[in-house]
Amino acid sequence: MPRTPEPKRQGGAALLMAMLVVVLVATLASAALWQQWRAVEIESAERSRAQSGWILQGALDWARLILAEDGRKGGSDNLTEPWSMPLEAARLSTFLAVDRGDAVLAEQTSSALLSGQMLDLQSRLNLRNLLVGEKVHAPTAAQFARLFTLLNLPNQELTLLLNGMVSAQQAANAPVGVLVQAPLVPQTLDQLAWLGLSNSTIAQLRPYVAMLPETTKVNVNTASDMVLRAVVPGLDAASAQQLLQKRSNKPWESLDDFAQSAGIAAKLLDTEALATQTKFFELRGTLELDGQPVHDIALTQRDGQRVRILRRERTVAPASSPARL
């Protein structure tokens, strides 16, 4: 009788079992290695986030000190003052002391880039000025109408803006328990979409308008030519450019100085809409650490030497560019 090849079958089963064990061990080892790598990456990201937060907080405090010192000196707010000078991207190590004790720390931060800028938000038209109570403020609406014309924006969008602001304010003032079908009052420019404005219109308005917590005046020392043409009726493009050139040589300390430069009788100026000082600023800081940029944007209010942060946002999305002057 022929013999049954039992040893070969047993040998094949043992080999298969050994291969399965190897695969299982390799899988478990890979999973453990992946978990360890993931934990290291999370810890590294958390460390970078915390470091970015500390550095940006320090930059914000430094910017507030600059604004407070400028407030102590008084006078007009203009584009020749230290607060208006942007900080171009610079290595963080350049801000550290150069003594030997900081040599190691300077080496560790050599790849970190810090940049920042302070913007005068009263260089823009304030959307809050559009309303007086629950009604449209006609002079401010005329300013926005001129701006829409200069930007070639459709009048339908301006109508949406005015009607939407009124409806939102009426809904906000409605008695408790009364339901009103209306959007919320916008607090930021992006929220103008609630009123029906298109994204393209909001993008075009962004360098020239702001949403501030209270009514404000436009600072003629920092406003762009487009904003000046919107707030000063009859001012053409050439005259606006001439005014920008004049103020770069000598900023205006009063509205009388501005009226004289513009060739306008001071009594014809809307003193309720114009000023030479500012109390609302936007502070922007960007830190690039290990190739990852983090942007910090803060809305601040200055009263004398006191600088308060009203709203703060931290994001990895690039900040929108300010208006070109």
C-alpha positions as CSV (number, residue, x, y, z in Angstrom):
1,M,0.0,0.0,0.0
2,P,1.3,3.5,-0.8
3,R,2.3,5.7,2.2
4,T,0.5,8.9,3.0
5,P,2.8,12.0,2.9
6,E,1.8,13.2,6.4
7,P,5.2,14.9,7.2
8,K,5.0,17.1,4.2
9,R,1.5,18.3,5.0
10,Q,2.6,19.0,8.6
11,G,5.6,20.9,7.4
12,G,3.5,23.1,5.1
13,A,1.1,23.9,7.8
14,A,3.9,24.8,10.2
15,L,5.4,27.1,7.5
16,L,2.0,28.7,6.9
17,M,1.5,29.3,10.6
18,A,5.0,30.8,10.9
19,M,4.2,33.2,8.1
20,L,1.0,34.2,9.7
21,V,2.8,34.9,12.9
22,V,5.4,37.0,11.1
23,V,2.6,39.0,9.4
24,L,0.8,39.5,12.6
25,V,3.9,40.7,14.4
26,A,4.8,43.0,11.6
27,T,1.3,44.4,11.6
28,L,1.3,45.0,15.3
29,A,4.8,46.6,15.1
30,S,3.6,48.9,12.3
31,A,0.6,49.9,14.3
32,A,2.7,50.6,17.3
33,L,5.2,52.6,15.3
34,W,2.3,54.6,13.6
35,Q,0.8,55.4,17.0
36,Q,4.1,56.5,18.3
37,W,4.7,58.7,15.2
38,R,1.2,60.2,15.5
39,A,1.8,61.0,19.2
40,V,5.0,62.7,18.4
41,E,3.4,64.7,15.6
42,I,0.5,65.8,17.9
43,E,2.9,66.8,20.6
44,S,5.1,68.7,18.1
45,A,2.0,70.5,16.7
46,E,0.8,71.4,20.2
47,R,4.2,72.7,21.1
48,S,4.4,74.8,18.0
49,R,0.9,76.1,18.6
50,A,1.7,77.1,22.1
51,Q,5.0,78.7,21.1
52,S,3.2,80.6,18.3
53,G,0.6,81.8,20.8
54,W,3.2,83.1,23.3
55,I,5.2,84.9,20.6
56,L,2.1,86.5,19.0
57,Q,0.8,87.5,22.5
58,G,4.2,89.2,23.1
59,A,4.0,91.0,19.7
60,L,0.4,92.1,20.5
61,D,1.5,93.6,23.9
62,W,4.4,95.3,22.2
63,A,2.0,96.9,19.6
64,R,-0.3,98.0,22.4
65,L,2.6,99.8,24.1
66,I,3.4,101.6,20.8
67,L,-0.2,102.8,20.5
68,A,-0.3,103.8,24.2
69,E,2.9,105.8,23.8
70,D,1.5,107.5,20.7
71,G,-1.6,108.4,22.7
72,R,0.4,109.9,25.4
73,K,2.1,112.2,23.0
74,G,-1.2,113.4,21.6
75,G,-1.6,115.3,18.3
76,S,-3.0,113.9,15.1
77,D,-2.7,110.3,14.0
78,N,-1.0,110.0,10.7
79,L,1.1,107.7,8.5
80,T,4.5,109.2,9.6
81,E,4.1,107.9,13.2
82,P,5.9,104.7,14.4
83,W,2.6,102.7,14.7
84,S,2.0,103.0,10.9
85,M,5.4,101.5,10.0
86,P,4.9,97.8,9.1
87,L,7.3,95.1,10.4
88,E,8.5,93.2,7.4
89,A,9.1,89.4,7.9
90,A,12.2,89.1,10.1
91,R,13.8,86.2,11.9
92,L,12.8,86.0,15.5
93,S,16.4,85.6,16.5
94,T,17.1,89.2,15.5
95,F,14.8,90.3,18.4
96,L,16.8,88.4,21.0
97,A,19.7,89.8,22.9
98,V,23.1,89.1,21.2
99,D,24.9,88.1,24.4
100,R,26.3,84.6,24.8
101,G,23.5,83.6,27.1
102,D,20.9,83.7,24.3
103,A,23.1,82.1,21.6
104,V,21.4,78.7,21.9
105,L,17.9,80.3,21.9
106,A,18.8,82.4,18.9
107,E,19.9,79.3,17.0
108,Q,16.7,77.5,17.9
109,T,14.5,80.4,16.6
110,S,16.6,81.2,13.5
111,S,13.9,79.7,11.3
112,A,11.0,81.5,12.8
113,L,9.8,84.6,10.9
114,L,7.7,87.4,12.5
115,S,5.9,90.2,10.7
116,G,3.1,92.6,11.6
117,Q,1.2,95.8,10.8
118,M,-1.1,98.2,12.5
119,L,-4.0,99.6,10.5
120,D,-6.1,102.7,11.2
121,L,-9.7,101.4,11.0
122,Q,-11.0,105.0,10.9
123,S,-9.3,105.4,7.5
124,R,-12.4,103.6,6.2
125,L,-16.1,104.1,6.0
126,N,-17.8,102.7,9.1
127,L,-20.9,100.6,8.4
128,R,-22.2,101.4,11.9
129,N,-22.6,105.0,10.7
130,L,-25.3,104.0,8.3
131,L,-28.0,103.8,11.0
132,V,-29.4,106.3,13.4
133,G,-31.8,104.3,15.5
134,E,-33.7,102.2,13.0
135,K,-33.4,104.7,10.1
136,V,-30.7,105.2,7.4
137,H,-28.4,108.1,8.1
138,A,-28.7,110.0,4.8
139,P,-25.2,111.7,4.7
140,T,-23.5,108.4,5.4
141,A,-25.7,106.6,2.8
142,A,-24.5,109.2,0.3
143,Q,-20.9,108.4,1.1
144,F,-21.5,104.7,0.5
145,A,-23.3,105.5,-2.7
146,R,-20.3,107.5,-4.0
147,L,-18.0,104.6,-3.0
148,F,-20.1,102.1,-4.8
149,T,-20.0,104.3,-7.9
150,L,-16.2,104.6,-7.7
151,L,-15.8,100.8,-7.3
152,N,-18.3,100.2,-10.1
153,L,-20.5,98.1,-7.8
154,P,-24.2,97.5,-8.7
155,N,-26.8,99.8,-7.0
156,Q,-28.8,96.7,-6.2
157,E,-26.1,95.7,-3.8
158,L,-26.2,99.1,-2.1
159,T,-30.0,98.8,-1.7
160,L,-29.5,95.3,-0.2
161,L,-27.0,96.8,2.2
162,L,-29.2,99.7,3.4
163,N,-32.4,97.7,3.6
164,G,-30.6,94.8,5.3
165,M,-29.0,97.0,8.0
166,V,-32.4,98.5,8.8
167,S,-34.1,95.1,8.9
168,A,-31.4,93.6,11.1
169,Q,-31.5,96.6,13.5
170,Q,-35.3,96.4,13.8
171,A,-35.1,92.7,14.5
172,A,-32.5,93.4,17.2
173,N,-34.7,96.0,18.8
174,A,-37.9,93.8,18.7
175,P,-39.5,93.0,22.0
176,V,-38.5,89.7,23.6
177,G,-40.7,86.9,22.4
178,V,-41.6,88.6,19.1
179,L,-40.2,86.6,16.1
180,V,-39.0,88.8,13.2
181,Q,-37.8,87.3,9.9
182,A,-34.7,89.3,9.5
183,P,-30.9,88.6,9.5
184,L,-28.8,89.4,12.6
185,V,-26.9,92.6,12.7
186,P,-23.5,91.9,11.1
187,Q,-20.4,92.2,13.3
188,T,-17.8,91.6,10.7
189,L,-17.4,92.3,6.9
190,D,-17.8,88.6,6.0
191,Q,-21.2,88.7,7.7
192,L,-22.5,91.2,5.1
193,A,-23.4,88.0,3.2
194,W,-26.3,87.7,5.6
195,L,-27.8,90.8,4.0
196,G,-27.5,89.3,0.5
197,L,-24.3,91.0,-0.7
198,S,-22.2,88.8,-3.0
199,N,-18.8,87.6,-2.1
200,S,-17.2,89.7,-4.9
201,T,-18.8,92.9,-3.6
202,I,-17.6,92.2,-0.1
203,A,-14.1,91.6,-1.4
204,Q,-14.1,94.9,-3.2
205,L,-15.4,96.8,-0.2
206,R,-13.0,95.2,2.3
207,P,-10.1,97.7,1.9
208,Y,-12.4,100.7,2.2
209,V,-15.1,99.8,4.9
210,A,-15.1,98.6,8.5
211,M,-17.6,97.4,11.0
212,L,-16.8,99.2,14.3
213,P,-18.6,99.0,17.6
214,E,-19.7,102.6,17.5
215,T,-20.1,105.5,15.1
216,T,-16.8,107.1,14.1
217,K,-15.3,109.8,11.9
218,V,-13.0,109.2,8.9
219,N,-9.4,110.2,9.7
220,V,-8.3,112.3,6.7
221,N,-4.6,111.7,7.6
222,T,-4.9,108.0,6.9
223,A,-7.8,107.6,4.5
224,S,-7.1,106.3,1.0
225,D,-7.9,108.4,-2.1
226,M,-11.1,106.4,-2.7
227,V,-12.4,107.0,0.8
228,L,-11.5,110.7,0.6
229,R,-13.5,111.0,-2.6
230,A,-16.4,109.2,-0.9
231,V,-16.5,111.5,2.1
232,V,-15.7,114.8,0.4
233,P,-18.3,115.5,-2.3
234,G,-16.9,116.8,-5.6
235,L,-13.3,115.6,-4.9
236,D,-11.9,114.2,-8.1
237,A,-9.1,111.6,-8.6
238,A,-6.4,114.1,-9.4
239,S,-7.2,116.3,-6.4
240,A,-7.3,113.3,-4.1
241,Q,-3.8,112.2,-5.2
242,Q,-2.6,115.8,-4.6
243,L,-3.9,115.7,-1.1
244,L,-2.1,112.4,-0.4
245,Q,1.1,114.0,-1.6
246,K,0.6,117.0,0.6
247,R,-0.1,115.0,3.8
248,S,2.9,112.8,3.2
249,N,5.0,116.0,3.5
250,K,3.1,117.5,6.3
251,P,0.1,115.7,8.0
252,W,-2.9,117.8,8.9
253,E,-3.2,118.7,12.6
254,S,-6.8,120.0,12.2
255,L,-9.7,120.0,9.8
256,D,-8.9,123.7,9.1
257,D,-5.5,122.6,7.8
258,F,-7.2,119.9,5.6
259,A,-9.7,122.4,4.3
260,Q,-6.9,124.8,3.3
261,S,-5.0,122.1,1.5
262,A,-8.1,120.9,-0.3
263,G,-9.2,124.4,-1.2
264,I,-12.5,124.0,0.5
265,A,-14.0,126.5,2.9
266,A,-13.8,125.0,6.4
267,K,-17.5,125.8,7.0
268,L,-18.4,123.5,4.1
269,L,-16.7,120.5,5.6
270,D,-18.9,117.9,7.4
271,T,-17.1,118.0,10.7
272,E,-19.4,115.1,11.9
273,A,-17.8,112.8,9.3
274,L,-14.1,113.9,9.4
275,A,-11.3,114.0,12.0
276,T,-7.5,113.9,12.3
277,Q,-7.4,111.4,15.2
278,T,-8.2,107.8,15.6
279,K,-9.1,105.4,18.4
280,F,-9.9,102.2,16.6
281,F,-6.9,100.2,15.2
282,E,-6.5,96.7,13.8
283,L,-3.3,94.9,14.9
284,R,-2.0,92.1,12.6
285,G,0.8,89.7,13.4
286,T,2.1,86.7,11.4
287,L,4.4,84.1,12.8
288,E,5.9,81.4,10.5
289,L,7.3,78.6,12.6
290,D,8.6,75.4,11.0
291,G,7.0,76.6,7.7
292,Q,3.5,76.9,9.2
293,P,2.2,80.5,9.2
294,V,-0.2,81.6,12.0
295,H,-2.1,85.0,11.7
296,D,-3.3,87.0,14.7
297,I,-5.8,89.8,14.1
298,A,-7.0,92.0,16.9
299,L,-9.5,94.9,17.0
300,T,-8.3,97.5,19.6
301,Q,-9.8,100.7,21.0
302,R,-7.5,103.4,22.3
303,D,-8.7,105.9,24.9
304,G,-5.8,108.1,25.8
305,Q,-3.1,105.7,26.9
306,R,-5.5,102.9,27.5
307,V,-5.6,100.3,24.7
308,R,-8.2,97.6,25.0
309,I,-8.7,94.5,22.8
310,L,-12.3,94.2,21.7
311,R,-12.0,91.2,19.4
312,R,-9.3,88.8,18.5
313,E,-9.0,86.1,15.9
314,R,-6.2,83.6,15.2
315,T,-6.2,81.8,11.9
316,V,-4.0,80.0,9.4
317,A,-5.7,81.7,6.4
318,P,-3.8,84.6,5.0
319,A,-5.1,88.0,6.2
320,S,-6.7,90.3,3.6
321,S,-4.5,93.1,2.3
322,P,-5.2,96.7,3.3
323,A,-6.1,99.4,0.9
324,R,-3.2,100.9,-1.1
325,L,-2.6,104.6,-0.4
